[in-house]
Amino acid sequence: MGERWCAVMRVLVLQAAWALAGGQVRYSVPEEAKAGTVVGRLAQDLGLEAGEAEARRLRLVAPGRRASVEVSGASGALLVSSRLDREELCGKSAPCALRLEVLLERPLRVFHVELEVTDINDNAPIFPAARKNLSIAEFTTLPGSRFPLEGASDADIGANAQLSYTLSPSEHFRIEEENSKSRTTSLFLILTKPLDRETIPVHRLVLTATDGGRPSLTGTMELVISVLDVNDNAPRFNQSVYNVVLSENALEGTLVARVNATDSDTGIYGELVYEIDTIVPPSAGELFSIDANNGAITLTGPLDFETVTLYELHIKGTDKGAPPLSGHCKVVLEVVDVNDNAPEVWVTSLSVPVPEDASVGTVVALLSVSDRDSGENGRVRCWVWPASPFGLEATFAGSYSLVLREALDRERVSEYEVEVRAEDGGAPALRASRGLRVPVSDVNDNAPAFAQAVYTVLARENNAAGAELARLWARDPDEAGNGRVSYSVWEGGVGGGGAASSSSSSSGVGAGGGWRSASSYVSVDAESGRLWALQPLDYEELQVLQFEVRAVDAGEPPLCGNATVQLFVLDENDNAPALLPPAGSAAEAGAAAAEAAAGAGWGSESGTLWAWAAWGAPAGQVVAKIRAVDADSGYNAWLRYELWEPRGKGPFRVGLYSGEVSTARALDEADGPRQRLLIVVRDHGEPARSATATLSVSLLEAAEAALAAGSSSSSSSSSSVSRSAVGVELGPGAASAATNVWLVVAICAVSSLFLLAVVLYGASRWAPRAAVLSGPGPTTLVCASEVGSWSYSQRHSRSLCVADGAAKSDLMVFSPNFPPPPPGPAPKDSQPEPSALLDTVSGPAFIPFSAPFHPPP
């Protein structure tokens, strides 16, 4: 006994090794096994160590159906998880094998498991009807007559479905089974003894069907047999079974078969009427019809191999006797499959929209593909169109995953129309497709971008507050909040006091006191990007304002873009020329200037400027010079001087652009002791603005002029008042005449005054006579040549006047558009050195450029 058991174990081990080598494990389990029943030691049969099944996540995959079995995570055994019904799973197919897939991770391996569900006798035989009525004529029906019956059916297979029939005890009838060439067994009721209606008019029998199971199950049907008289010959068919093969695409009206029966009787007793007695399955009652006269059976509906593959038609031929007699036959119709079913594609799960930053390999949809045909007609292949950016991956039999193969960009394609196509292996092949709409959802992956990196905006000064200066626009290709852009001015500003700076990206070039941010001048609408002025702009305060506008979207996290705005303020002629005051701003300088004016013979009294000239002065001698400045720039600051009164041929004239008052002819006593001149200073703006100056010129004798010149020279040598603060300048011709007079007075003076005379002479001879250097202060003195005068900026440049006879040129200063230096203390005002050619106030970096200026004629 022990040796026999060892031999059996060796056979089992060899079978298991052979199955593993083939990559497949086979088990069997009886149907209706209880939940938890161990089917097999799957982990052990796969060669896994203890605990390895749980560590490598051994799990079961049953494609396309409920498996009813599961893998124990702890032991790795294959267990029954729910009810197993072989008839539900496989029907009449034998053997009933479930093909399962077992997945094992780290590394990933796939094993195929075949689970055979064996049949048990759990279904009793069932007859088509619980009762069957038969009519049999007495005496005329001879013993041995056969009456076909419908047999019972058993859902089980094999021995459990092998049926045997028994009839309740009767001396007139017995039951007989006949195995024909068809797939089914024919059942007949055999008459063993003639019937006598007068003895027993009705026979009630019970037909019992018993299957071959252990224990066996039974089913019963009652037979009600009515005994008739008269007609003693029943019709007989030439075949008891007609076998027919027909394709499922046969058209309606197709002839299925023609049955034929004969009756030995004559007359009406030999006339037969054909009819379909029963059809298996009963639902096919509308598919067939029979001609009652000739027995032709035709198709009246469509056949479907996928629904029913075999039909049984029980045909009855009845004569017209009284009582009528009948004969029976059976037509077995086998349906042949054709490729009449296209594949079906179903979307079982769809995850949309897909974020545009989804990684490659992301599963977008799960699909199920099937074909109801069989064989090659039911084998399906699938693909996706277009081929990118999605693809199909087969997961299990008939199951596919639509996965992402390439990176997405919503700004390039916001939605995909994907078509999953399937084709079977029939001839001709049938195709099917399923369209999917895959929208792509936006993520904030694009920052706002301005159309220009630098915007140049021109604005005239004195604009109205709230005036629109420009419109800025930044494009963000994202959608919804990710593409909604808001604008803001990035804070910065301009500084006054000769220095300007910005801690961020905003800066300005101008003058004025104190630090002011760019947002105090301009603002931008957060939604539209409209740039507008918060206050009127003043060119004299601000010429260039540079700042940045930031565009920020509403995404998470928000992204931003910047653009630089250069705002240039255009000058308007809004400032009239201003005459320079006769004295400096300091009280000491004013007193010194007044003293010098009293000694030299020029000055100001009650708003009137006055100067002196000697009788006999030749034509062209400069008596005085009117100085004025215009806060505007360019042509708006280009000044011209006109003698308004007296008109006509007076003794004096004014240089058109220099402002020098000189003699038009030689002066004589007829001109009177004093001349009053009204001088108008105009700029070249549109419209022109002007200012007037009144100059009173006193005519003196030469000696008085010499004394005045000496006092003037002495006062000028001891005074520290800058002549640039005086509105009228002593003419060089008067100083020359005073020198000659001083020589005569020196010869006649006493020796005690000789040294003083020499000092005064030297002072008047070698001291600078007409050099006036601009002093500190907010006002800029504009020096001019004989042909013109030009002031570019009142606050951003200073000019140097040179002595008579030296070459004169206009100094022009340009302010480039550079960011300002950091704020710092303004340098203290100091007297410029004589050697200096240019003095500029602290402020933004400037590029000096000096060139002679020649105004237009």
TITITI-286795 format. One record per residue (C-alpha): y, z, x. Coordinates in steps of 0.02 Angstrom, whole numbers, padded with zeros to 5 digits, always signed. Layout:
REM TITITI-286795
YZX/...
This chain:
REM TITITI-286795
+00000+00000+00000/+00121+00045+00142/+00089-00120+00233/+00120-00218+00074/+00287-00127+00047/+00341-00165+00226/+00301-00349+00200/+00408-00352+00042/+00553-00270+00135/+00542-00397+00275/+00553-00538+00149/+00706-00460+00067/+00792-00434+00235/+00758-00615+00283/+00828-00674+00116/+00985-00568+00140/+01009-00633+00318/+00986-00811+00258/+01115-00783+00120/+01242-00708+00241/+01216-00849+00363/+01257-00969+00222/+01413-00870+00177/+01346-00824+00005/+01266-00668-00070/+01164-00674-00228/+01134-00532-00351/+01062-00522-00524/+01097-00400-00663/+01030-00392-00841/+01155-00418-00978/+01217-00268-01077/+01201-00160-00919/+01300-00001-00933/+01469+00016-00849/+01448+00089-00676/+01278+00011-00647/+01259-00033-00462/+01226-00219-00445/+01210-00219-00256/+01269-00140-00092/+01397-00275-00059/+01479-00196+00095/+01309-00163+00174/+01248-00339+00135/+01406-00411+00214/+01369-00313+00372/+01516-00192+00358/+01513-00021+00435/+01539+00138+00333/+01720+00153+00279/+01762-00023+00338/+01760-00091+00161/+01902+00023+00108/+02000-00001+00270/+01992-00190+00259/+02028-00189+00073/+01867-00266+00012/+01906-00335-00161/+01836-00456-00288/+01918-00614-00357/+01843-00698-00510/+01929-00867-00535/+01959-00923-00712/+01870-00785-00810/+01846-00600-00831/+01716-00546-00704/+01657-00386-00790/+01611-00320-00617/+01710-00235-00482/+01695-00174-00303/+01697+00012-00269/+01831+00046-00141/+01743+00197-00068/+01563+00138-00055/+01586-00050-00057/+01455-00068-00194/+01465-00201-00330/+01472-00111-00499/+01470-00163-00681/+01645-00129-00750/+01632-00191-00930/+01508-00263-01054/+01407-00412-00993/+01352-00530-01131/+01254-00676-01063/+01271-00774-01225/+01460-00754-01221/+01472-00803-01039/+01350-00948-01028/+01286-00988-01202/+01119-01078-01191/+01143-01125-01009/+01010-01061-00890/+01022-00985-00767/+01185-00893-00806/+01267-00878-00635/+01443-00811-00606/+01527-00871-00446/+01639-00739-00373/+01747-00730-00217/+01759-00576-00109/+01914-00557+00002/+01912-00454+00161/+02073-00425+00260/+02111-00397+00443/+02055-00528+00478/+02056-00622+00313/+01882-00682+00265/+01813-00752+00104/+01633-00726+00048/+01553-00810-00103/+01449-00701-00216/+01337-00774-00351/+01296-00652-00489/+01155-00703-00605/+01159-00621-00775/+00980-00613-00839/+00939-00621-01021/+00870-00477-01123/+00807-00491-01299/+00963-00434-01388/+00976-00573-01520/+00862-00588-01670/+00814-00760-01740/+00930-00823-01877/+00890-00952-02012/+01024-01072-02072/+01009-01001-02246/+00937-00844-02319/+00854-00942-02457/+00775-01114-02471/+00735-01200-02637/+00592-01326-02648/+00523-01427-02792/+00341-01482-02785/+00249-01577-02921/+00088-01507-02985/-00076-01596-02954/+00009-01754-02897/+00056-01667-02736/-00102-01671-02637/-00160-01536-02520/-00097-01570-02345/+00074-01625-02407/+00210-01577-02284/+00381-01511-02328/+00503-01496-02181/+00597-01335-02159/+00745-01289-02051/+00689-01176-01913/+00778-01021-01854/+00888-01013-01698/+00895-00879-01563/+01046-00858-01449/+00935-00794-01309/+00849-00907-01186/+00677-00923-01109/+00538-00820-01181/+00664-00720-01283/+00707-00879-01377/+00529-00943-01402/+00501-00924-01587/+00341-00911-01688/+00335-00921-01878/+00228-00829-02004/+00222-00852-02192/+00190-00717-02317/+00011-00724-02384/-00017-00869-02505/-00170-00968-02555/-00067-01125-02585/+00041-01138-02430/+00039-01117-02244/+00167-01146-02107/+00147-01271-01966/+00251-01308-01810/+00255-01478-01729/+00323-01519-01556/+00396-01691-01559/+00473-01795-01420/+00644-01725-01464/+00715-01565-01391/+00683-01467-01550/+00528-01409-01641/+00494-01469-01818/+00437-01343-01947/+00337-01392-02100/+00273-01304-02255/+00096-01368-02286/+00018-01369-02459/-00161-01307-02444/-00210-01306-02628/-00148-01405-02777/-00019-01320-02882/-00035-01278-03064/+00130-01257-03150/+00050-01174-03301/-00028-01040-03190/+00117-01006-03072/+00279-01100-03110/+00373-01027-02961/+00309-00970-02793/+00416-00848-02691/+00369-00837-02508/+00448-00756-02354/+00457-00855-02192/+00470-00743-02040/+00526-00802-01867/+00478-00692-01718/+00543-00716-01540/+00445-00689-01380/+00544-00540-01317/+00481-00367-01278/+00504-00289-01400/+00511-00441-01514/+00646-00469-01646/+00624-00557-01812/+00722-00653-01943/+00671-00702-02119/+00708-00834-02252/+00651-00835-02431/+00564-00992-02495/+00580-01023-02682/+00456-01160-02734/+00470-01232-02908/+00315-01324-02972/+00354-01491-03058/+00255-01612-03159/+00242-01801-03167/+00281-01910-03017/+00138-01894-02898/+00193-02001-02747/+00330-01944-02633/+00429-02062-02521/+00376-02074-02339/+00489-02120-02191/+00425-02236-02058/+00484-02110-01925/+00493-01925-01937/+00624-01913-01798/+00758-02041-01751/+00835-02014-01576/+01009-02091-01553/+01129-02090-01403/+01313-02123-01438/+01469-02110-01328/+01604-01993-01385/+01734-02131-01396/+01636-02224-01530/+01751-02287-01667/+01743-02238-01848/+01623-02349-01946/+01502-02366-01801/+01321-02376-01859/+01228-02223-01798/+01053-02264-01865/+00964-02343-02012/+00822-02243-02089/+00688-02317-02197/+00565-02238-02319/+00436-02308-02439/+00362-02246-02603/+00190-02300-02665/+00247-02285-02843/+00314-02432-02938/+00462-02456-03050/+00594-02327-03050/+00473-02206-02967/+00476-02317-02814/+00666-02335-02806/+00736-02222-02672/+00902-02139-02648/+00952-02080-02473/+01060-01931-02437/+01101-01814-02293/+01019-01652-02334/+01088-01541-02195/+01182-01564-02030/+01175-01452-01877/+01304-01390-01838/+01365-01371-02019/+01547-01403-01964/+01503-01586-01934/+01478-01622-02120/+01627-01742-02124/+01577-01843-01970/+01433-01943-02047/+01395-02037-02207/+01239-02126-02268/+01220-02275-02382/+01119-02211-02530/+01033-02379-02554/+00989-02443-02380/+00990-02281-02275/+01125-02340-02152/+01209-02191-02067/+01388-02226-02007/+01518-02127-01911/+01663-02067-02018/+01755-01958-01891/+01785-01943-01703/+01653-01871-01589/+01700-01746-01454/+01580-01709-01314/+01682-01557-01265/+01653-01481-01438/+01474-01530-01485/+01350-01623-01375/+01203-01636-01498/+01194-01664-01686/+01043-01650-01802/+01048-01741-01968/+00911-01701-02095/+00891-01852-02209/+00808-01845-02378/+00742-01994-02474/+00716-01960-02661/+00637-02072-02791/+00694-02087-02969/+00541-02013-03048/+00541-01866-03165/+00526-01752-03082/+00591-01843-02926/+00493-01836-02765/+00570-01838-02593/+00528-01874-02414/+00617-01809-02258/+00659-01861-02082/+00774-01803-01942/+00905-01899-01842/+00948-01821-01673/+01115-01886-01603/+01157-01853-01420/+01341-01876-01373/+01382-01950-01202/+01541-01893-01113/+01681-02014-01070/+01843-01979-00978/+01949-01953-01131/+02036-01791-01085/+02183-01789-00967/+02205-01638-00855/+02307-01495-00925/+02438-01404-00823/+02499-01234-00881/+02633-01124-00807/+02567-00946-00812/+02714-00866-00721/+02887-00927-00672/+03008-00826-00565/+03180-00906-00583/+03316-00917-00530/+03271-00921-00347/+03401-00844-00229/+03465-00970-00104/+03422-00850+00038/+03239-00838-00017/+03120-00847+00130/+02998-00989+00158/+02833-00951+00072/+02911-00866-00079/+02803-00893-00235/+02907-00974-00371/+02775-01007-00505/+02590-00985-00542/+02501-01130-00625/+02331-01159-00703/+02251-01333-00705/+02097-01381-00807/+02007-01534-00878/+01892-01521-01028/+01783-01665-00967/+01629-01635-00861/+01567-01700-00694/+01683-01816-00600/+01787-01835-00757/+01830-01650-00746/+01867-01640-00559/+02057-01625-00537/+02175-01641-00389/+02357-01583-00396/+02519-01612-00302/+02705-01580-00327/+02845-01708-00335/+02966-01718-00250/+02874-01655-00097/+03016-01541-00039/+03076-01407-00040/+02925-01346-00141/+02738-01363-00116/+02573-01316-00198/+02446-01196-00128/+02274-01177-00207/+02230-00996-00235/+02067-01004-00335/+01974-01137-00432/+02100-01212-00554/+02240-01095-00498/+02389-01146-00392/+02549-01067-00326/+02713-01160-00316/+02790-01096-00153/+02951-01127-00057/+02927-01239+00094/+03108-01260+00153/+03267-01157+00151/+03381-01177-00001/+03568-01206-00009/+03645-01186-00181/+03807-01268-00125/+03707-01427-00086/+03583-01423-00231/+03606-01296-00370/+03452-01342-00472/+03287-01431-00443/+03184-01529-00567/+03006-01509-00503/+02856-01600-00574/+02678-01540-00547/+02559-01687-00564/+02370-01682-00591/+02240-01822-00587/+02055-01816-00630/+01913-01910-00547/+01868-02020-00695/+01871-02210-00701/+02003-02248-00749/+02085-02087-00692/+02192-01991-00813/+02349-01901-00761/+02456-01761-00827/+02614-01677-00768/+02718-01523-00803/+02904-01517-00769/+02986-01360-00704/+03172-01324-00694/+03206-01213-00545/+03387-01154-00537/+03451-01082-00373/+03554-00923-00386/+03705-00899-00276/+03728-00774-00135/+03891-00743-00048/+03861-00846+00109/+04025-00944+00117/+04193-00873+00165/+04351-00943+00086/+04426-01082+00191/+04606-01141+00182/+04645-01326+00182/+04757-01299+00334/+04749-01174+00473/+04939-01171+00485/+05061-01200+00342/+05241-01246+00383/+05360-01199+00242/+05544-01244+00238/+05658-01138+00129/+05846-01145+00110/+05939-00984+00129/+06018-00900-00021/+05871-00951-00127/+05846-00859-00290/+05731-00708-00291/+05563-00761-00363/+05582-00943-00311/+05419-01028-00268/+05409-01074-00085/+05236-01153-00074/+05062-01151-00148/+04916-01102-00039/+04738-01142-00086/+04575-01085-00009/+04409-01160-00060/+04252-01056-00080/+04100-01161-00130/+04009-01008-00197/+04007-00979-00385/+04061-00841-00504/+04123-00686-00415/+04064-00751-00246/+04184-00897-00263/+04328-00807-00348/+04467-00797-00218/+04613-00675-00214/+04760-00695-00098/+04865-00567-00007/+04995-00561+00130/+04924-00483+00287/+05052-00351+00330/+05171-00373+00476/+05358-00388+00492/+05513-00416+00594/+05613-00289+00692/+05800-00274+00712/+05914-00211+00846/+05875-00356+00962/+05686-00329+00960/+05554-00390+00841/+05370-00360+00838/+05218-00351+00726/+05066-00240+00733/+04967-00372+00641/+04986-00558+00624/+05156-00570+00539/+05315-00595+00639/+05490-00658+00618/+05636-00720+00720/+05804-00657+00664/+05931-00520+00678/+05964-00364+00580/+05932-00182+00590/+05767-00093+00570/+05587-00143+00556/+05545-00246+00401/+05373-00305+00352/+05338-00483+00298/+05292-00420+00125/+05473-00366+00100/+05524-00550+00108/+05383-00644+00025/+05234-00612-00088/+05085-00714-00140/+05007-00719-00312/+04832-00647-00297/+04754-00775-00415/+04851-00937-00395/+04904-00924-00212/+05085-00959-00258/+05200-00902-00118/+05368-00841-00181/+05519-00753-00113/+05552-00572-00155/+05736-00583-00109/+05863-00714-00059/+05838-00767+00121/+05982-00761+00244/+05974-00881+00391/+06093-00770+00488/+05968-00626+00468/+05804-00721+00482/+05770-00896+00548/+05579-00898+00565/+05452-00787+00480/+05272-00803+00536/+05136-00709+00445/+04957-00731+00387/+04889-00750+00211/+04714-00685+00184/+04595-00754+00053/+04454-00636+00003/+04313-00676-00117/+04235-00553-00240/+04059-00558-00167/+03958-00415-00098/+03997-00396+00043/+04164-00489+00026/+04205-00629+00147/+04379-00682+00196/+04478-00822+00278/+04653-00825+00351/+04792-00952+00365/+04953-00937+00464/+05115-00973+00370/+05270-01019+00469/+05422-01000+00357/+05578-01087+00425/+05741-01038+00342/+05863-01184+00331/+06046-01145+00357/+06174-01167+00218/+06361-01172+00246/+06389-01000+00172/+06501-00926+00309/+06683-00973+00337/+06753-00977+00515/+06813-00807+00574/+06958-00784+00695/+06920-00668+00838/+07020-00505+00826/+07161-00477+00950/+07079-00320+01022/+06904-00249+01061/+06811-00127+00953/+06847+00023+01065/+07009+00119+01044/+07046+00120+01231/+07019-00067+01242/+07134-00090+01093/+07272+00012+01174/+07256-00081+01338/+07261-00246+01248/+07417-00195+01154/+07502-00144+01318/+07453-00308+01400/+07516-00403+01251/+07685-00316+01260/+07705-00353+01446/+07643-00532+01443/+07735-00588+01290/+07590-00620+01174/+07503-00514+01044/+07482-00486+00859/+07596-00407+00733/+07555-00386+00548/+07414-00517+00556/+07523-00643+00649/+07476-00696+00825/+07620-00723+00944/+07646-00795+01116/+07793-00851+01225/+07841-01010+01317/+07983-01051+01438/+08116-01176+01397/+08093-01331+01497/+07903-01318+01497/+07834-01494+01519/+07728-01583+01389/+07545-01536+01390/+07571-01357+01448/+07445-01241+01361/+07538-01100+01274/+07393-01014+01187/+07215-01041+01129/+07150-01001+00955/+06972-00934+00959/+06858-00929+00807/+06674-00914+00773/+06562-00968+00628/+06405-00867+00587/+06316-01026+00530/+06229-01147+00647/+06229-01332+00684/+06360-01436+00599/+06401-01289+00487/+06462-01196+00643/+06551-01343+00727/+06736-01301+00715/+06891-01407+00720/+07072-01351+00729/+07218-01429+00636/+07405-01392+00643/+07451-01369+00461/+07633-01317+00485/+07751-01381+00545/+07702-01556+00501/+07773-01707+00584/+07838-01716+00764/+07847-01534+00813/+07856-01466+00990/+07675-01406+00986/+07505-01478+00953/+07327-01406+00936/+07170-01473+01019/+07056-01538+00881/+06899-01453+00947/+06964-01341+01087/+07092-01241+00986/+07216-01247+01131/+07399-01240+01078/+07501-01345+01200/+07673-01423+01208/+07687-01595+01134/+07847-01628+01231/+07966-01536+01346/+08045-01385+01263/+08233-01368+01251/+08357-01250+01169/+08364-01359+01015/+08191-01301+00969/+08261-01128+00931/+08209-00957+00996/+08046-00951+00897/+07921-01071+00824/+07800-01022+00684/+07637-01119+00684/+07507-01118+00542/+07337-01172+00610/+07185-01210+00499/+07009-01190+00570/+06875-01290+00476/+06688-01311+00498/+06588-01471+00468/+06481-01403+00327/+06462-01475+00152/+06573-01417+00074/+06681-01371+00223/+06746-01193+00240/+06906-01144+00330/+07014-01003+00395/+07200-01000+00440/+07291-00922+00586/+07479-00894+00603/+07548-00907+00780/+07726-00859+00822/+07786-00934+00988/+07944-00860+01067/+08045-00973+01181/+08119-00879+01332/+08221-00914+01487/+08125-00947+01646/+08178-00778+01724/+08122-00684+01570/+07965-00782+01576/+07938-00735+01758/+07967-00551+01722/+07849-00562+01577/+07722-00650+01685/+07736-00515+01819/+07713-00377+01694/+07571-00474+01621/+07487-00495+01792/+07509-00310+01834/+07443-00257+01668/+07299-00376+01679/+07248-00313+01851/+07247-00131+01797/+07173-00155+01623/+06985-00159+01592/+07003-00242+01423/+06898-00397+01409/+07006-00547+01368/+06867-00612+01261/+06918-00490+01127/+07093-00562+01112/+07131-00697+00987/+07264-00789+01092/+07254-00824+01279/+07401-00846+01399/+07422-01027+01454/+07398-01074+01638/+07564-01168+01643/+07662-01010+01608/+07574-00917+01748/+07620-01057+01872/+07804-01047+01826/+07804-00858+01844/+07741-00876+02023/+07893-00977+02077/+08015-00854+01998/+07926-00709+02083/+07958-00788+02254/+08148-00794+02223/+08149-00613+02164/+08049-00558+02319/+08179-00633+02440/+08323-00545+02351/+08237-00378+02327/+08264-00232+02439/+08144-00202+02579/+08076-00051+02486/+08007-00168+02355/+07940-00293+02482/+07765-00219+02488/+07756-00212+02297/+07814-00391+02288/+07678-00446+02409/+07546-00353+02310/+07606-00425+02145/+07616-00598+02221/+07440-00586+02289/+07377-00522+02124/+07457-00664+02029/+07405-00793+02158/+07223-00751+02189/+07171-00651+02037/+07072-00750+01903/+07197-00824+01786/+07101-00886+01638/+06922-00827+01663/+06868-00734+01509/+06691-00668+01499/+06614-00623+01334/+06591-00437+01313/+06459-00340+01222/+06455-00337+01035/+06375-00428+00892/+06497-00574+00897/+06466-00727+01005/+06609-00816+01091/+06589-01003+01090/+06662-01091+01242/+06712-01271+01224/+06759-01417+01330/+06912-01519+01292/+06810-01631+01179/+06725-01506+01065/+06660-01335+01018/+06483-01286+00966/+06406-01122+00910/+06220-01121+00883/+06189-00941+00840/+06303-00794+00815/+06173-00663+00857/+06051-00747+00972/+06157-00814+01115/+06313-00781+01216/+06416-00910+01308/+06514-00898+01470/+06688-00971+01485/+06733-01037+01656/+06904-01050+01739/+07020-01197+01717/+06972-01344+01821/+06786-01304+01824/+06664-01417+01738/+06637-01359+01557/+06476-01377+01464/+06407-01310+01301/+06259-01193+01313/+06133-01222+01173/+05993-01097+01138/+05836-01141+01041/+05721-01012+00964/+05541-01070+00974/+05411-01014+00845/+05325-00880+00951/+05263-00710+00893/+05388-00574+00939/+05360-00444+01075/+05315-00266+01024/+05458-00160+00963/+05554-00061+01092/+05724+00013+01125/+05866-00109+01131/+05950-00123+01303/+06118-00043+01322/+06269-00156+01314/+06342-00180+01487/+06477-00286+01563/+06399-00450+01625/+06412-00492+01808/+06532-00632+01853/+06391-00728+01933/+06291-00730+01771/+06285-00898+01683/+06197-00839+01523/+06178-00672+01435/+06060-00656+01285/+06029-00511+01171/+05857-00431+01166/+05751-00519+01038/+05612-00649+01027/+05577-00754+01178/+05699-00899+01195/+05701-01057+01298/+05876-01090+01364/+05937-01268+01376/+06105-01316+01443/+06179-01487+01420/+06353-01559+01395/+06394-01581+01213/+06494-01728+01153/+06534-01719+00969/+06542-01878+00871/+06709-01963+00870/
